[in-house]
């Protein structure tokens, strides 16, 4: 017998909870300046309940080939990686129209 999703009640292979939660998130990718004028890319608006933000940050750092961290519901990447971060989020299944790059 197939496992049942506790959220929607459908079998796990038919569950759409992950897809729906990604479609409802408004993600903001922006550039900020830290100490001594160093640029950082900040990604916020990712729901921590539906997405493991630490694991997402780890894969994003590998994709962008940079350092960074995930703190307080926000992913911080060292350097200006706005376009690469957007590409990565689209590949992860987040809708492009919900990703605001600033």
N, C-alpha and C positions, 0 to 999 in steps of 0.2 A: 504494500500500500504506500502511496506517495505521501510525503510530508506536507502538512498544511501550513500555510502562512498565517501567523497569529494576527496580522493586521487586516488583511483582506479576506481571509478564509478560503482562498483558492489554493490548489496544489502548487508546490514550489516551482514546477516547470512552467506554469501558466501565470505566476504572480507578476504583477506590473507595478508593485509598490515602489521599487527602486527607480523605475522610469518616470513615474508620476512625480516622485519627490524631486528628481533632477529638473523636471520641466517647470516646477513651481518656484525655483530658487532664482533670485536676482543677484548675480555675482558682479562685483566691481573690481576691476584690475586698474591700479593706478601707480604712479611713480611718486616717490617721496625722497627727501634728502635727509640723511642722518648726519651724525657727527663728522666734522671736517669735510662736508660737502659730498659725502659718498652717496651715490644713488641706490635706492632699494625699490623693489617692486612689491606692492602690497595687494593681496587678494583677500577680499572679505565677502561675506554673504553666503558662504557655503554652510549648509545646515549640518551641524555636528551630530545630530541624531541619526541621519540617514547615510552619512559619508564619514569614514574614518579619516579625519583631517590630517592626522599625523602620517598615515600611510600615503595619502594624496600628496602631501608636502614632500615626502621622501621620493616618490616617483617623479614629481615635478622638478625637484632639484637635479635628479639624474638626467631628465630630458633637457633641461636648460644648461646643464654642466656648470652649476654654481652652488654656492652654499646658501643656507637659509635655515628657517625654523618655523614652527607652528605654535603660536601662543595666543591665548584669549580669543579663539575662534577666527584667527587671522593667519594667513601664510605670508611670510616675509622672505623674499629672495634677494640675495646680494647682487646688485647691478640692475640695469634697465632691461627687463625681459618681458615687456608688456605684450608684444606680438607673439612671442613663443609661448607665453603662459596662456594666451587666448587659444592658440592652436592646440595646446595640450588639453585644455578643458573641453574643446569641441570633440577631440578624439576620445575623451573619457565619457562622452554621451550627454554633456550639457548642451542645451540648444544655443546656437550662436546669437539669437535675438535677445537672450536673457543675460548675455555677457556684455557689460559696459566697460569700455576701455577709455581711460582718461589720462 
